[in-house]
Amino acid sequence: MSRTLVICLVGLLASPLVQAAVYQCTVNGQVTFSDIPCAGNAKPMDLRIYTPPAEAVAQASKQTEAIEKDLAASQKQRQLATLRAEMEAKTQKMNGEITRYNAQPTETTAPQGDNGGARRSAAEIRDMSRRHQSEMEALNKQITTLQQQK
């Protein structure tokens, strides 16, 4: 339960136990209210403080819990959606980089028959794929952690 709800419930339950006297006074034609009698003409006020029944307090508590659960679930869904969108963006970025590498002509500075330039490009793609894979694994781990939370 949230701290605010607990404080409110304790305040509501304790309110019948604490009865503060309020006095109505008329001073120079002006009506004032005070917790101490101001003069001989002070009239004690009959205050009617509503104290909800225990059933109403219990129902309010259940509603508050349901709202808090819904908020937590909504927040979790937003976090999951954000992580999935980040995964998709990283995948698109990697695919774009691979497309750019494939579109580049291979620069062969080695003698003919030695495909050193193509191997360098393939190594760059492999390194980029590994980097992408580690980023995706980290995001998947975050998603799994979120999904396992209650």
C-alpha positions as CSV (number, residue, x, y, z in Angstrom):
1,M,0.0,0.0,0.0
2,S,1.2,3.5,-0.6
3,R,2.3,5.6,2.2
4,T,-0.3,8.3,1.5
5,L,-3.1,5.7,1.6
6,V,-1.9,4.4,5.0
7,I,-1.7,7.9,6.4
8,C,-5.2,8.7,5.2
9,L,-6.7,5.5,6.6
10,V,-5.0,6.1,10.0
11,G,-6.3,9.6,10.0
12,L,-9.8,8.5,9.2
13,L,-9.8,5.8,11.8
14,A,-8.4,8.0,14.5
15,S,-10.7,11.0,13.8
16,P,-13.5,9.8,16.1
17,L,-11.0,9.5,19.0
18,V,-9.8,13.1,18.6
19,Q,-12.5,15.6,19.4
20,A,-11.4,19.2,19.3
21,A,-13.8,21.7,20.7
22,V,-14.6,24.7,18.5
23,Y,-16.1,27.8,19.9
24,Q,-18.1,30.5,18.0
25,C,-17.6,34.0,19.3
26,T,-18.9,37.3,18.4
27,V,-16.5,40.2,18.8
28,N,-17.5,43.7,17.7
29,G,-20.2,42.2,15.5
30,Q,-17.8,39.9,13.8
31,V,-18.2,36.1,14.1
32,T,-15.0,34.2,14.8
33,F,-14.2,30.6,15.5
34,S,-11.5,29.4,17.9
35,D,-10.4,26.3,19.7
36,I,-10.4,28.2,23.0
37,P,-13.3,30.3,24.4
38,C,-12.7,33.9,23.4
39,A,-15.1,35.6,25.8
40,G,-18.1,35.0,27.9
41,N,-20.3,34.8,24.9
42,A,-18.4,31.8,23.3
43,K,-20.8,29.1,22.2
44,P,-19.4,25.5,21.7
45,M,-20.1,24.3,18.2
46,D,-21.5,20.8,17.6
47,L,-19.3,19.5,14.8
48,R,-20.4,16.5,12.9
49,I,-17.4,14.7,11.5
50,Y,-18.2,11.9,9.0
51,T,-16.4,8.7,9.7
52,P,-16.8,6.2,7.0
53,P,-17.7,2.6,7.9
54,A,-15.0,0.0,7.8
55,E,-16.5,-1.6,4.7
56,A,-16.1,1.7,2.8
57,V,-12.5,2.0,3.9
58,A,-11.8,-1.6,2.9
59,Q,-13.4,-1.0,-0.5
60,A,-11.4,2.2,-1.0
61,S,-8.2,0.3,-0.1
62,K,-9.0,-2.4,-2.7
63,Q,-9.7,0.2,-5.4
64,T,-6.4,1.9,-4.6
65,E,-4.5,-1.4,-4.8
66,A,-6.2,-2.1,-8.2
67,I,-5.2,1.3,-9.5
68,E,-1.6,0.9,-8.3
69,K,-1.4,-2.5,-10.0
70,D,-2.8,-1.1,-13.3
71,L,-0.3,1.8,-13.2
72,A,2.6,-0.7,-12.6
73,A,1.4,-2.9,-15.5
74,S,1.1,0.1,-17.8
75,Q,4.6,1.3,-16.9
76,K,6.0,-2.1,-17.5
77,Q,4.3,-2.3,-20.9
78,R,5.7,1.1,-21.8
79,Q,9.2,0.0,-20.8
80,L,8.8,-3.2,-22.9
81,A,7.6,-1.2,-25.9
82,T,10.5,1.2,-25.6
83,L,13.0,-1.7,-25.4
84,R,11.4,-3.5,-28.4
85,A,11.5,-0.2,-30.4
86,E,15.2,0.2,-29.5
87,M,15.9,-3.4,-30.7
88,E,14.1,-2.7,-34.0
89,A,16.1,0.5,-34.5
90,K,19.4,-1.3,-33.8
91,T,18.4,-4.0,-36.2
92,Q,17.6,-1.5,-38.9
93,K,20.9,0.3,-38.2
94,M,22.9,-2.9,-38.6
95,N,21.1,-3.8,-41.8
96,G,21.8,-0.4,-43.2
97,E,25.5,-0.8,-42.3
98,I,25.7,-4.2,-43.9
99,T,24.0,-2.8,-47.0
100,R,26.5,0.0,-47.2
101,Y,29.4,-2.4,-46.8
102,N,28.0,-4.6,-49.5
103,A,27.5,-1.7,-51.8
104,Q,31.2,-0.5,-51.4
105,P,33.5,-1.8,-54.1
106,T,36.2,-3.9,-52.6
107,E,39.6,-2.3,-52.7
108,T,42.1,-4.8,-53.7
109,T,45.6,-3.7,-53.1
110,A,47.0,-7.2,-52.9
111,P,48.2,-9.1,-56.0
112,Q,45.5,-10.5,-58.3
113,G,44.1,-13.7,-57.0
114,D,44.4,-12.6,-53.4
115,N,41.1,-11.3,-52.2
116,G,42.4,-9.4,-49.2
117,G,40.0,-6.4,-49.7
118,A,37.0,-8.7,-49.7
119,R,38.2,-10.4,-46.6
120,R,38.7,-7.1,-44.8
121,S,35.1,-6.1,-45.7
122,A,33.8,-9.5,-44.5
123,A,35.8,-9.1,-41.2
124,E,34.2,-5.6,-40.7
125,I,30.7,-7.1,-41.2
126,R,31.5,-9.9,-38.8
127,D,32.7,-7.5,-36.2
128,M,29.7,-5.3,-36.7
129,S,27.4,-8.3,-36.4
130,R,29.1,-9.4,-33.2
131,R,28.7,-5.9,-31.7
132,H,25.1,-5.8,-32.8
133,Q,24.5,-9.3,-31.3
134,S,25.9,-8.2,-27.9
135,E,23.7,-5.1,-27.9
136,M,20.7,-7.2,-28.8
137,E,21.5,-9.8,-26.0
138,A,21.7,-7.0,-23.5
139,L,18.3,-5.6,-24.6
140,N,16.8,-9.1,-24.6
141,K,18.1,-9.6,-21.0
142,Q,16.4,-6.4,-20.0
143,I,13.1,-7.5,-21.6
144,T,13.3,-10.9,-19.9
145,T,13.9,-9.3,-16.5
146,L,10.9,-7.0,-17.0
147,Q,8.7,-9.8,-18.1
148,Q,9.6,-11.9,-15.0
149,Q,8.8,-9.1,-12.6
150,K,5.3,-9.2,-11.0
